[in-house]
């Protein structure tokens, strides 16, 4: 029997082409797909047999998309704080990557996905894991939607050492990528999809880039990787390839509508033009940059990217370096941080940030035909956020997008549906036992930290 449900008595932020907000709205869906969005009286009248869910005045939005996050890094929370970037990579991040087991990666990804769902994220882009099958299982069991790949690289960088499990030459890495499509793409009832990965410019040869491009074209897949995070990435590209990082990828033919580059804090005006001309996507990770000191806010060109028409999405990067996986909080940073740097209160803003977290993320994941807005025919990925908290007052219905971005956050999430199935109700995760998840994540974290020889540090003594 088909699952037919609708939510009414909600303010619906549709993100449709006209960006309509229905003040007294409703959304109806059958099984996985939305069948109606509009005024509540119209939707209720046309769907009399649907199960009715009272939104109780909540804000109803499309599911948020975290377009760049390393899922297993949930286990490293607290180990990367206030540490120089090179030290962080060499002594913490990559020892962890080489030590983590598949089962530990599963519990790390499960923790990431649980925290994301509880804050309204319904789709995640993981740019490369040592254990993508474990990440896929975590997504299947937790109920989230994920686009993933392996750690695809073939060149040695002393700051970013390869894992012996995934490191190999260009041909081997391309074959490994192809196997991931065969083994994982479309699993979990279609919620798990595979993309082509390129870890970073310093760890991928031109030969691997060409093979990955050919695979992406044959599979009609996106390419997802790190791009020009800091100026050192450009200096490395110039030394190795005679041009800046974005220009190198342009020459190789990688820049295309189905290319997604993360961070991009060290690009210039010509790079912006190249990305715009190619129709590529960029993922802005403001919380990771601000905690990790990447410089993407102070030196990045995200307002220029938006002005040039480049699709910009939002990403947390990882629980370990963002320290939170709350997309509305990320929206706040994207909306506000550039105002301060540019000394211009009209730069970016709440509605641009909402675009990044929904349609922008969907397009960056190659899923804009399926998610990112509440429209008939799309997947029923949706979020209900309560508006009865004091921070929403005194006018919760006045400019609701700005109210969410500037005044509230993901802690107000009351319900989340992915592909028409509720995975969060009344603020509780329905797909996992919270006590088991916490216990298993803690045990996995302790085990991998000990095996990798990582030392926890406390600035002030704990007595």
C-alpha positions in Angstrom: 0.0 0.0 0.0 1.3 3.4 -0.9 2.4 5.8 1.9 0.3 8.9 1.4 1.0 11.8 3.9 0.8 15.5 4.1 1.9 18.2 6.5 -0.4 21.2 6.9 -0.5 24.3 9.2 3.1 25.2 8.3 4.9 28.1 6.7 6.3 26.4 3.6 9.6 27.7 2.1 9.3 26.0 -1.3 12.5 27.1 -3.0 10.6 26.7 -6.3 11.6 28.9 -9.3 9.5 31.8 -7.9 10.8 31.2 -4.4 7.3 31.2 -3.1 6.6 31.0 0.6 3.2 29.7 1.6 2.2 31.3 4.9 -0.5 28.8 5.6 0.9 26.0 3.5 1.0 22.3 3.1 3.1 19.6 1.3 1.7 16.2 0.3 3.6 13.2 -0.9 3.0 9.6 -2.0 5.7 7.2 -1.1 9.0 9.0 -2.0 7.7 11.8 -4.2 6.0 15.1 -3.6 2.6 15.4 -5.3 1.4 18.8 -4.1 2.8 22.0 -2.6 0.7 25.1 -1.9 -1.9 26.7 0.3 -3.2 24.3 2.9 -6.8 24.6 2.0 -6.1 23.6 -1.6 -3.8 20.7 -0.8 -6.1 19.4 1.9 -9.1 19.6 -0.4 -7.3 17.7 -3.3 -5.9 14.9 -1.1 -8.7 13.9 1.3 -7.4 10.4 1.9 -3.8 11.3 2.9 -2.6 10.9 6.5 -2.6 14.4 7.9 0.3 15.7 10.1 -0.3 19.0 11.9 2.7 21.2 11.5 1.6 23.3 14.5 2.8 26.5 12.9 6.3 25.2 12.1 8.6 26.3 9.3 8.7 23.6 6.6 11.7 23.7 4.3 13.5 21.4 1.9 16.1 19.1 3.5 19.4 20.8 3.9 22.5 19.6 2.0 25.9 19.3 3.6 27.9 19.1 0.4 31.3 18.4 1.8 32.0 16.5 5.0 34.4 13.7 6.0 31.9 11.4 7.8 34.3 9.2 9.8 36.0 12.2 11.4 33.2 12.4 14.0 35.5 10.2 16.1 38.2 12.9 16.2 36.1 15.7 17.8 38.3 17.7 20.2 41.6 16.6 18.7 42.1 19.3 16.1 41.3 22.4 18.1 43.5 25.5 18.0 46.3 23.8 16.2 48.5 24.9 13.3 47.2 23.5 10.0 50.4 21.6 9.0 50.7 20.1 12.5 47.1 19.1 12.5 47.4 17.3 9.2 50.7 15.6 9.9 50.2 14.6 13.5 46.5 14.1 13.8 44.4 13.9 10.6 46.4 11.6 8.5 47.6 9.2 11.3 43.8 8.9 12.0 43.0 8.2 8.3 45.7 5.4 8.2 44.6 3.8 11.5 40.8 3.9 11.3 39.2 0.5 10.7 36.1 -0.1 8.7 33.9 -0.8 11.8 35.2 2.4 13.4 34.5 4.4 10.3 31.0 3.0 10.4 30.4 4.3 13.9 32.0 7.6 13.1 29.9 8.1 10.0 26.8 7.0 12.0 27.5 9.7 14.6 28.0 12.3 11.8 24.7 11.3 10.1 22.8 11.2 13.3 23.9 14.7 14.3 23.2 16.0 10.8 19.7 14.5 10.7 18.8 15.9 14.1 19.7 19.4 12.7 17.9 19.1 9.4 20.5 17.8 7.0 19.0 15.1 4.7 21.9 14.8 2.1 25.6 14.6 2.6 28.6 14.7 0.2 31.6 12.7 1.5 34.6 13.5 -0.7 36.7 10.4 0.1 36.9 7.8 2.8 39.3 5.0 3.4 36.2 2.8 4.0 33.4 4.0 1.6 31.4 0.7 2.1 31.3 1.4 5.8 30.0 4.9 5.2 27.4 3.5 2.8 26.2 1.1 5.5 26.0 3.9 8.1 23.9 6.0 5.7 21.6 3.0 5.0 21.1 2.3 8.7 20.7 5.9 9.7 18.4 7.0 6.9 20.3 9.8 5.4 21.1 10.4 1.7 24.8 10.4 0.8 27.0 10.9 -2.3 30.4 9.3 -1.6 33.6 8.0 -3.0 36.9 6.6 -1.8 40.2 8.4 -1.0 41.2 8.8 -4.6 44.9 9.9 -5.0 48.1 8.5 -6.6 50.8 11.0 -5.7 52.7 11.3 -2.5 52.5 14.5 -0.4 54.5 14.4 2.9 51.8 16.4 4.7 49.1 14.1 3.3 50.4 10.6 3.2 48.5 7.9 1.3 46.9 5.1 3.1 48.4 1.8 2.1 44.9 0.4 1.6 43.8 2.9 -1.1 47.1 4.3 -2.5 48.1 3.1 -6.0 48.9 4.2 -9.5 46.5 6.0 -11.7 45.2 2.9 -13.4 44.6 1.1 -10.1 42.8 4.1 -8.6 40.6 4.5 -11.6 39.7 0.8 -11.5 38.9 1.1 -7.7 36.6 4.0 -8.5 34.8 2.0 -11.1 34.3 -0.9 -8.7 32.7 1.5 -6.2 30.1 2.4 -8.8 29.4 -1.3 -9.4 29.2 -2.2 -5.7 27.5 0.8 -4.1 25.8 3.2 -6.5 22.0 3.1 -6.0 22.1 1.1 -2.8 19.9 1.8 0.2 16.9 2.2 -2.1 18.7 4.8 -4.1 19.8 7.0 -1.2 23.5 6.0 -1.6 25.1 7.4 -4.8 28.7 7.3 -5.9 30.7 10.1 -7.4 34.3 10.4 -8.8 36.8 11.7 -6.3 40.1 13.6 -6.7 41.5 14.1 -3.2 43.5 17.2 -3.7 45.7 18.8 -6.4 48.9 17.8 -4.7 47.9 14.1 -4.5 46.6 13.5 -8.0 48.6 13.1 -11.2 47.5 14.4 -14.5 47.1 10.8 -15.6 44.7 10.1 -12.7 42.8 13.3 -13.5 42.3 12.2 -17.1 41.1 8.7 -16.0 38.7 10.1 -13.5 37.3 12.5 -16.0 36.7 9.6 -18.5 35.0 7.6 -15.7 32.8 10.6 -14.7 31.7 11.1 -18.3 30.9 7.4 -18.8 29.0 7.2 -15.5 27.4 10.7 -15.8 28.8 11.4 -12.4 30.1 14.4 -10.6 33.7 14.9 -9.7 34.2 16.0 -6.0 37.5 17.1 -4.5 39.4 19.7 -2.6 40.4 22.8 -4.6 42.7 25.7 -3.9 42.1 25.8 -0.2 45.1 28.0 0.6 47.7 29.9 -1.5 50.2 27.1 -0.8 48.0 24.9 -3.1 48.6 27.3 -5.9 52.3 27.5 -5.2 52.5 23.7 -5.3 50.5 23.6 -8.6 52.8 26.2 -10.2 55.9 24.3 -9.1 54.6 21.0 -10.4 52.5 22.0 -13.3 53.3 25.5 -14.3 50.0 27.1 -13.4 47.6 27.8 -10.5 45.3 25.0 -9.1 42.1 26.1 -10.9 43.9 26.7 -14.2 45.5 23.3 -14.0 42.1 21.6 -13.7 40.7 23.8 -16.5 43.4 22.7 -18.8 42.8 19.1 -18.0 39.1 19.5 -18.8 37.9 18.8 -15.3 36.0 22.1 -14.9 32.5 21.3 -16.0 28.9 21.5 -14.8 29.4 18.3 -12.8 32.6 19.3 -11.1 32.4 20.3 -7.4 35.4 21.8 -5.6 35.5 22.4 -1.9 37.0 25.3 0.1 38.4 27.4 -2.8 39.7 30.1 -0.4 42.7 30.9 -2.7 41.3 31.8 -6.0 41.7 35.0 -8.1 39.5 36.9 -10.5 40.5 34.7 -13.5 39.7 31.6 -11.5 36.2 33.0 -10.7 35.7 33.6 -14.4 36.9 30.1 -15.3 34.6 28.5 -12.8 31.6 30.6 -14.0 32.3 29.8 -17.6 32.5 26.1 -16.9 29.3 25.9 -14.8 31.2 24.3 -11.9 30.1 24.2 -8.3 32.1 25.4 -5.2 31.4 24.3 -1.6 31.9 27.0 1.0 33.0 25.6 4.4 32.9 28.7 6.6 33.0 27.0 10.0 36.0 24.8 9.1 37.9 27.8 7.7 37.2 29.9 10.8 38.2 27.2 13.3 41.0 25.8 11.2 42.5 29.1 10.0 42.2 28.4 6.2 41.5 32.0 5.3 38.5 31.3 3.1 36.5 34.2 4.7 39.2 36.8 4.8 40.8 36.0 1.4 38.1 34.1 -0.4 36.0 35.4 -3.3 32.6 33.9 -2.4 30.6 37.1 -3.0 32.3 37.3 -6.4 31.5 33.7 -7.1 27.8 34.3 -6.3 27.7 37.5 -8.4 29.3 35.7 -11.3 26.6 33.0 -11.2 28.8 30.2 -9.9 26.8 27.6 -8.0 27.8 27.8 -4.3 26.9 25.1 -1.8 27.6 24.8 2.0 29.7 22.1 3.8 30.8 21.5 7.3 34.0 19.7 6.2 34.0 17.4 9.2 32.7 17.3 12.8 36.4 17.4 13.9 37.2 20.8 12.3 33.7 22.4 12.1 32.9 21.2 15.6 29.2 21.3 14.8 27.1 19.8 12.0 24.2 22.3 12.1 23.5 23.7 8.6 21.4 26.7 9.8 24.5 27.8 11.9 26.6 27.4 8.7 24.0 29.5 6.9 24.5 32.3 9.5 28.3 32.3 9.0 27.9 32.3 5.2 25.4 35.1 5.4 27.2 37.3 7.8 31.0 36.7 7.8 31.5 38.3 4.4 29.6 41.4 5.5 32.2 42.1 8.1 35.2 41.4 5.9 33.8 43.6 3.1 32.2 46.2 5.4 29.0 45.9 3.5 25.8 44.8 5.1 24.3 43.9 1.7 26.9 41.3 0.8 25.5 37.7 0.8 22.6 37.6 3.3 20.1 35.0 4.6 18.4 34.2 1.4 21.7 33.6 -0.5 22.7 31.3 2.4 19.4 29.4 2.2 20.0 28.9 -1.6 23.4 27.4 -0.8 22.0 25.0 1.8 19.3 23.7 -0.4 19.3 24.1 -4.2 23.0 25.0 -4.3 23.9 21.8 -2.4 21.6 19.7 -4.6 23.2 21.0 -7.7 26.7 20.5 -6.3 25.8 16.8 -5.7 24.3 16.4 -9.1 20.9 15.9 -7.5 19.1 19.1 -8.3 16.5 17.2 -10.4 15.6 15.2 -7.3 16.1 17.3 -4.2 16.7 20.9 -3.1 13.2 22.3 -3.3 9.7 21.3 -2.4 8.1 20.8 -5.8 5.8 18.0 -7.3 7.9 15.2 -8.7 10.9 15.7 -6.4 11.8 13.5 -3.5 10.1 14.2 -0.2 13.1 15.4 1.7 11.8 18.0 4.1 12.4 19.6 7.5 10.0 20.9 10.1 11.5 23.6 12.5 9.5 24.8 15.4 8.9 28.5 15.5 7.5 28.8 19.0 10.9 29.4 20.7 11.6 32.8 22.2 14.2 33.6 19.6 11.5 33.5 16.9 9.4 36.1 18.6 7.6 38.5 18.3 7.0 37.9 14.6 7.8 34.3 13.6 6.0 34.7 10.2 7.7 38.0 9.3 10.6 37.1 6.9 10.8 33.5 8.1 14.0 32.7 6.2 15.9 35.5 7.8 14.4 34.5 11.2 15.8 31.0 10.8 19.3 32.1 9.6 19.8 35.1 11.9 17.8 34.2 15.0 17.5 30.4 15.3 19.4 27.2 14.4 19.1 23.5 13.8 18.2 22.8 17.5 14.7 23.7 16.6 14.3 20.8 14.2 11.2 18.9 15.1 10.7 16.5 12.1 12.8 15.3 9.2 11.7 13.1 6.3 14.1 11.6 3.7 12.5 10.1 0.6 9.1 10.4 2.2 10.0 8.5 5.4 10.2 10.3 8.7 13.6 9.7 10.3 13.2 12.4 13.0 9.9 13.1 14.9 9.4 15.4 17.8 13.2 16.0 17.9 14.0 12.3 18.3 16.0 10.1 15.8 13.9 7.1 14.9 16.4 5.1 13.0 19.0 4.4 15.7 19.1 3.6 19.4 20.8 6.8 20.7 22.3 5.1 23.7 23.9 2.3 21.5 25.1 4.9 19.0 26.8 7.1 21.7 28.4 4.0 23.4 29.7 2.6 20.1 31.0 5.9 18.9 32.9 6.5 22.2 34.4 3.1 22.1 35.5 3.4 18.4 37.0 6.8 19.1 39.0 5.5 22.0 40.3 2.6 20.0 41.4 4.5 16.9 43.0 7.3 18.9 45.0 4.8 20.9 46.0 2.8 17.8 47.1 6.0 15.9 49.0 7.2 18.9 47.1 10.5 19.0 47.5 12.5 22.2 44.5 14.4 23.5 45.5 17.8 24.9 43.8 20.1 27.4 44.7 23.8 27.5 43.6 24.1 31.1 44.1 21.3 33.7 41.2 18.9 34.3 41.4 18.0 38.0 
